[in-house]
């Protein structure tokens, strides 16, 4: 079993935010809420869907994701 650090989790969520922005998303939602939205419209999430699925499988469904780049 591999331990995922807080820094790695933060980097993954930030990368997902960039992918969601690339897909045209703008709302702040949890990973699970984005997965639920993508279930009905997968074509709207061509860049971010694989990352959403992976984060969901890793148990990060409650992580909030904001699609804009934080400066």
GROMACS elastic network, one bead per residue, 0.5 to 0.9 nm:
[ bonds ]
;  ai    aj funct       b0    kb
    4     7     6  0.82292   500
    4     8     6  0.62324   500
    4     9     6  0.67027   500
    5     8     6  0.51662   500
    5     9     6  0.62502   500
    5    10     6  0.86140   500
    6     9     6  0.50356   500
    6    10     6  0.60857   500
    6    11     6  0.85744   500
    7    10     6  0.51267   500
    7    11     6  0.61879   500
    7    12     6  0.86472   500
    8    11     6  0.50525   500
    8    12     6  0.61369   500
    8    13     6  0.86413   500
    9    12     6  0.50962   500
    9    13     6  0.62007   500
    9    14     6  0.85733   500
    9    60     6  0.85182   500
   10    13     6  0.51857   500
   10    14     6  0.61140   500
   10    15     6  0.85713   500
   11    14     6  0.50981   500
   11    15     6  0.61124   500
   11    16     6  0.85667   500
   12    15     6  0.50829   500
   12    16     6  0.61395   500
   12    17     6  0.86046   500
   12    51     6  0.84213   500
   12    55     6  0.81027   500
   13    17     6  0.61427   500
   13    18     6  0.87349   500
   13    31     6  0.87679   500
   13    55     6  0.83621   500
   13    63     6  0.77328   500
   13    64     6  0.81371   500
   13    65     6  0.64260   500
   13    66     6  0.87610   500
   14    18     6  0.64198   500
   14    19     6  0.87883   500
   14    65     6  0.76290   500
   14    66     6  0.82526   500
   14    67     6  0.83596   500
   14    69     6  0.77946   500
   14    70     6  0.84342   500
   15    18     6  0.51254   500
   15    19     6  0.63650   500
   15    20     6  0.87032   500
   15    51     6  0.86534   500
   16    20     6  0.60995   500
   16    21     6  0.85168   500
   16    48     6  0.63502   500
   16    51     6  0.63616   500
   16    52     6  0.72261   500
   16    65     6  0.75232   500
   16    66     6  0.89148   500
   16    67     6  0.77774   500
   17    20     6  0.50856   500
   17    21     6  0.61306   500
   17    22     6  0.85798   500
   17    25     6  0.88400   500
   17    48     6  0.83907   500
   17    65     6  0.59323   500
   17    66     6  0.57529   500
   17    68     6  0.65461   500
   17    69     6  0.71701   500
   18    21     6  0.50767   500
   18    22     6  0.62084   500
   18    23     6  0.87041   500
   18    48     6  0.85234   500
   18    66     6  0.88336   500
   18    67     6  0.60713   500
   18    68     6  0.69437   500
   18    69     6  0.66362   500
   19    23     6  0.63001   500
   19    24     6  0.87795   500
   19    25     6  0.88594   500
   19    45     6  0.86200   500
   19    46     6  0.89317   500
   19    47     6  0.56612   500
   19    49     6  0.87928   500
   19    51     6  0.83944   500
   19    67     6  0.77239   500
   20    24     6  0.63778   500
   20    25     6  0.53207   500
   20    26     6  0.77939   500
   20    45     6  0.72698   500
   20    47     6  0.71870   500
   20    48     6  0.55151   500
   20    49     6  0.86394   500
   20    65     6  0.88921   500
   20    66     6  0.85062   500
   20    67     6  0.54907   500
   20    68     6  0.84594   500
   21    25     6  0.51107   500
   21    26     6  0.65812   500
   21    48     6  0.88726   500
   21    66     6  0.86584   500
   21    68     6  0.61725   500
   21    69     6  0.82162   500
   22    25     6  0.74400   500
   22    45     6  0.89585   500
   22    47     6  0.71819   500
   22    48     6  0.82402   500
   22    67     6  0.85395   500
   23    44     6  0.67045   500
   23    45     6  0.56758   500
   23    46     6  0.68745   500
   23    47     6  0.63183   500
   23    48     6  0.70794   500
   24    44     6  0.82663   500
   24    45     6  0.84812   500
   24    67     6  0.85284   500
   25    28     6  0.88714   500
   25    45     6  0.86751   500
   25    66     6  0.89480   500
   25    67     6  0.62250   500
   25    68     6  0.86379   500
   26    66     6  0.72752   500
   26    67     6  0.54630   500
   26    68     6  0.68972   500
   27    65     6  0.83733   500
   27    66     6  0.65111   500
   27    67     6  0.67375   500
   27    68     6  0.88336   500
   28    64     6  0.67145   500
   28    65     6  0.55427   500
   28    67     6  0.67285   500
   28    68     6  0.89236   500
   29    32     6  0.80200   500
   29    33     6  0.59157   500
   29    34     6  0.64477   500
   29    63     6  0.83053   500
   29    64     6  0.55189   500
   29    65     6  0.55827   500
   29    66     6  0.68486   500
   29    67     6  0.89635   500
   30    33     6  0.50988   500
   30    34     6  0.63310   500
   30    35     6  0.85998   500
   30    60     6  0.87228   500
   30    61     6  0.63006   500
   30    62     6  0.54429   500
   30    63     6  0.52613   500
   30    65     6  0.57454   500
   30    66     6  0.87036   500
   31    34     6  0.51624   500
   31    35     6  0.62038   500
   31    36     6  0.86870   500
   31    52     6  0.63560   500
   31    53     6  0.87146   500
   31    55     6  0.72961   500
   31    56     6  0.66728   500
   31    60     6  0.68233   500
   31    62     6  0.62037   500
   31    63     6  0.58013   500
   31    64     6  0.63977   500
   31    65     6  0.65621   500
   32    36     6  0.61267   500
   32    37     6  0.86397   500
   32    52     6  0.80378   500
   32    55     6  0.89938   500
   32    56     6  0.66178   500
   32    60     6  0.80365   500
   32    62     6  0.65352   500
   32    63     6  0.81580   500
   33    36     6  0.50001   500
   33    37     6  0.62685   500
   33    38     6  0.85847   500
   33    61     6  0.79083   500
   33    62     6  0.86828   500
   34    37     6  0.50836   500
   34    38     6  0.60850   500
   34    39     6  0.85974   500
   34    49     6  0.87341   500
   34    52     6  0.73444   500
   34    65     6  0.87344   500
   35    39     6  0.61044   500
   35    49     6  0.75232   500
   35    52     6  0.62476   500
   35    53     6  0.70550   500
   35    56     6  0.78308   500
   35    61     6  0.85855   500
   36    39     6  0.51988   500
   36    40     6  0.71924   500
   37    40     6  0.58139   500
   37    41     6  0.65488   500
   37    42     6  0.80505   500
   38    43     6  0.79136   500
   38    44     6  0.72440   500
   38    45     6  0.64594   500
   38    49     6  0.70198   500
   38    52     6  0.89389   500
   39    42     6  0.57901   500
   40    43     6  0.89891   500
   41    44     6  0.57316   500
   41    45     6  0.75211   500
   42    45     6  0.54664   500
   42    46     6  0.70343   500
   42    49     6  0.72346   500
   43    46     6  0.57953   500
   44    47     6  0.87793   500
   44    49     6  0.89347   500
   45    48     6  0.54130   500
   45    49     6  0.53847   500
   45    50     6  0.88567   500
   46    49     6  0.60466   500
   46    50     6  0.81545   500
   47    50     6  0.72672   500
   47    51     6  0.80637   500
   48    51     6  0.53829   500
   48    52     6  0.60808   500
   48    53     6  0.86988   500
   49    53     6  0.61502   500
   49    54     6  0.86534   500
   50    53     6  0.51647   500
   50    54     6  0.62740   500
   50    55     6  0.87231   500
   51    54     6  0.51151   500
   51    55     6  0.61357   500
   51    56     6  0.84227   500
   52    55     6  0.52815   500
   52    56     6  0.60296   500
   52    57     6  0.85962   500
   52    61     6  0.87181   500
   53    56     6  0.50477   500
   53    57     6  0.61466   500
   53    58     6  0.86363   500
   54    57     6  0.50979   500
   54    58     6  0.62034   500
   54    59     6  0.87817   500
   54    60     6  0.88735   500
   55    58     6  0.50382   500
   55    59     6  0.64405   500
   55    60     6  0.53455   500
   55    61     6  0.68653   500
   56    59     6  0.52708   500
   56    60     6  0.53661   500
   56    61     6  0.50147   500
   56    62     6  0.87583   500
   57    60     6  0.74455   500
   57    61     6  0.81408   500
   58    61     6  0.82189   500
   59    62     6  0.79488   500
   60    63     6  0.55225   500
   61    64     6  0.83185   500
   66    69     6  0.78261   500
   66    70     6  0.84672   500
   67    70     6  0.88679   500
